[in-house]
Amino acid sequence: MSTYLVGDVHGCFVELKALLAQVSFNPEHDTLWLTGDLVARGPDSLQVLRFVRSLGSSVRMVLGNHDLHLLAVYAGISRNKPKDRLGDLLAAPDADDLLNWLRRQPILQVDEDRKLVMAHAGITPQWDLATAMMCAREVESILSSDSYPLFLDAMYGDMPNHWSPALSGLARLRFSTNVFTRMRYCFSGGQLDMLCKEPPHQAPSLLKPWFALPGQIADEYAIAFGHWASLEGKGTPENIYALDTGCCWGGTLTMLRWDDKRYFTQPSLSSNTVLSGETTR
């Protein structure tokens, strides 16, 4: 019985299957953690969703910004961009079932036995774990409700960028969603910067990666995240694991076997990759 953590799949179904084959993944015994962004930019988002859903309780995943964007497109709130390569998924006969399943997936995973936390983009240093779990439940609750289109319509935007317990309503949900699915950098006071996407050595000096600021969680829990392909899985403190290594951009799909902290990689197949860098919301 092993636990495997895999970075952003982005529709790279062939690479995901090849990576799992490297370790003879068995859903009857093993557990697969996925950092979100299952869909978009790669060629086989439909097959990825079908496969992940078929794994049932052997999967522990979180939603990423591209997964939420897909839900907004399907709800008629946002535009389907050709570069997202979602046409087959949106036209599939089982699209309703798949997307209603998708919107009921978590935005945060916490495993007390393993002392492991996973979110697509990370967790703001302004939060302790209890606050992160509370904010995640709020987002998950509205996504799984009949009011989810209202939330999806309001989630786009960069403000507010500073946490306060007094935040409420859609502003609070937007802040939480930006933390869990879009965040990369913070200012020294913990305020989110939603513009810079460069690797840390190219970022303005006023900005720090969220994981470089003193936090309230990492002393007790490991944190796994995806989202930030330009990190190339490098440069994080001990006990913080960056797993997005840009498979759909021509990089690799990365897996961490949690039990012995061994990494496995699957190179992108050149015919499956997109030609442009990541742009999101």
N, C-alpha and C positions, 0 to 999 in steps of 0.2 A: 504494500500500500504506500503510494507516494503522492506528494502534492507538487504540482507543476504550475508555475506562474508564467504566463505568456504575455508579451507586449502587444501593442495595437496591431490587429490583424488587417483592418482596412480592406476587406474583401479579397485578401490573398489566400483563397481556399486551398489551392494546391500546396502552397508553402506550409500552411497550417497542418495539413494532413501529413506531409513529409516530416515535419518537425515532431509530431506526435509518434510517427513510426520509428523515429530514431530511438525512442525510449520505450517502445512497445506499450504505449498508453492503453490501459484497459479501464473503461468506465465502470466496470463492475467492482474494481478495487481502488482505482486511483481517482484523484480529484484535480480538476483543471480550473485554475483561477485565470480570468481574463481581464486586462486593464481597461477595457472599453474601446470605443471606436472599432467595432466589429465591421462596420460598413464604410463604403465610399472610397473613391479614388482607385482601388484595386478592381479586378475584373469580375469577381464572383461573390458580390455581397449577398445575393440570394442564397447561394449554396452555403455560405458561412452561417447565415441565420438558421437555415434549416438544420444544418449539422449541429450547431451549438444547442438549439432547442431540443434536438433528439437525445442529447446527452443527459437531460433531466437533472436529477439531484447531484450528479457527479460534477456539475459546473457551479462555480461561484464567480460571478462577473459583476462588473459595474458599468454604468452607462457613461459614454463619453460625449463630447460636443457634437461629433458627427452623427452619433446615434440619435441625439435629440434633434438635430437638424433634419434628419430623415423623417422623424415623427412630425415635425412642423411642415415639411413638404407634403406628406401624406394627408395632413389635416387641411391643406390648402392655404397655409399661413405663409410659407416661404416658397421660393422658386426652385425648381429642380434644375441644377446647372449641369450641362453635359460633362464637365470634368469630374463630377461626382460619380458618374457611371452607375446610376441607380435605376435606369429605365427598366431592366428586366425584373428587378425586385418590385418596383411599383406596379408593374403590369401582371405580376404573377397571380394565379388563381387563389393562392393561399396567402396573399399579402395581408388581408385583414387579420387572419389568425396570427401571422408572424409579428405584425406591428402591435397588435393588442397584447401579445406576449411580451414584446420588447419593452413597452412602456410600463410594464409591471415589474421590471427588473430593478435591483438596488442601485443606488448611487454611491454607496459606501459599504465596504465589507470589513467586519471586525471579527477576528478569531481569538478568543481569550486563551485557548489552550496553546496556540502557537505564538501568542503575543504579536499578532500580525494584523496590520490595517492596510486596506487598499482603496485608493480613489484614483480616478482617471488622471487628474492633473496634480493632485496633492491635497494638503490640508493647511489652511492659513495658520501661521504661528500665533494669531490672535485667539485661537480656539484651544480649549482642552478637549479631551475625548468625549466627555458628556455633551458638550455643546455641539461638537461635530456630529454626533449621533442624533441629537435632537433636530439639527438643521437638515440632516439627511432624511429623517423620517418625514419632515414637513414637505420636502420636495417629492419624495416617493409617494406620499399620500395623495397629493394633488395630481400627479402623473397617472395614478391608477384610478382616479375618479372621473366622473362624467364632465368635470370642469377642466380637464387637461388642455383643451384648445386655448382657453383663456390664459393659462400659464405659459404655453408655448408661444403665444403671441407677445407676451410681456417679457420673455426671458432675454430677448435681444437688447443689448445695451451694456455700457461699462460702469454705470453708476447705480447705486452707491458703491464706493470702493473701500469703505472702512466699516468694520464690524461694530455694531452696538446692539446690546440686548433690546434696545428700544425700537429697532427696525421691525417693521410689520408689513403684512400684506404682500403684494407683488414685489415691492422693493426688497424685502427680506429674502424672498424666494430667488430673485435675480442675483443678489449677492451670493447666496449659498451655491447656486448653480455655477456662477463664475468661479468660485473657489474650487468646487469639485471637478469641473470640466474644462476650464479655460486658463486658469492661473499659471503663470510662469514666474514673474518677478513681483517683488514688493519693495516699497520704500522702507526706510529704516523704522518707521513707526508701525509697519505692518499693512499700510494701505496697499491695495492692489494696483499694479500697473498692467493694463490690458493691451498695450500697444507693442511693446518690444518682444520680438520672437527670436532675436539673435542668440547665439551661444554666449555663455557668461563672459568670455574674454573680449567680446565685441560690444557688450552692453554698456550703456551710460553708467558712470561711476555712482550715481545716486541710487541705482537699482541693485538689488541683491536677489539671487534665486530664493524662492520661498523657503527652501530647505537650508539655506545658509544663515537664516535668522534664528535666534533662540526660540525654541518652541516648547510646548507643554506636553507633547505626546512622545517624541522620539526617544526620550530617556528610558521609557518603559516598553514601547512597542516599536517593532520594525514597520516601516512604511514602504509600500510598493506602489509605483505609479507608472503611467505611460505618457502619452501626449506630447512629449518634448523630444522629438526625433533628433534635433540638432545637438543634443547632449551626447548622442551616440552611446548611451549607457554609462557614461563616465562622469567623474567629478563630484559625486555625491558623498556625503559623510557616511561613515560606517553605520550600518543598520538602516540605510535608506537606499532603495533599489529603483533605479531608472531602467525601464524595460522596453521602451519604444526605441527601436533602432532602424526605423524607416524602411521597412520592407517594401511598401508601395512606392517609395521614392527611389528604389534601386539598391537599398541597403540589405539588411537581414531581418528575419523574424527571430526574436530571442526568447528563450525559455530558461527559467531558473528552477531547478529541482530543489525545493525548499529543504528537504531532509538532509542533504549534504552540501547545499549551496553550490552545486555544480551547474555551470551554464552549458546550454546547447544552442546552436544557431543553425538557421536554414537560409542560405542566400536567396535573394529574390531571383525569380526567373525573368529574364530581360523582356520577354514579350508581355509580361504582366504588369510592368511598372508604368507609372505616369511620368511625364516629362517635366512637369513644373513643380515648384516647391509648395509647401503647405500654406494655404490661406483659409482662415476660418473666422466667420462672423466679424 
